[in-house]
């Protein structure tokens, strides 16, 4: 993912931080940029999985399909599926002939 694409997605403030939104002309660097990338990757993976018809929410604490209550909860998840959802994704990918 390029920084340009990330900047476009993050401008709405949803993935930039906790609390008040940052000004639209804010440029993320270092740790803040990496955290925004992680959050964006997590949310994209979760959204695509749901569009594919995968079951959710998950009860596993680190599964990408676990429903976050607060943005900080996104940071506690991973960008990966739990064992159950990995098997479900593999089945769907095989049925739909998806390539990784």
HELIX and SHEET records of a PDB file:
HELIX    1   1 UNK A    3  UNK A   10  1                                   8    
HELIX    2   2 UNK A   30  UNK A   51  1                                  22    
HELIX    3   3 UNK A   71  UNK A   76  1                                   6    
HELIX    4   4 UNK A   83  UNK A   95  1                                  13    
END                                                                             
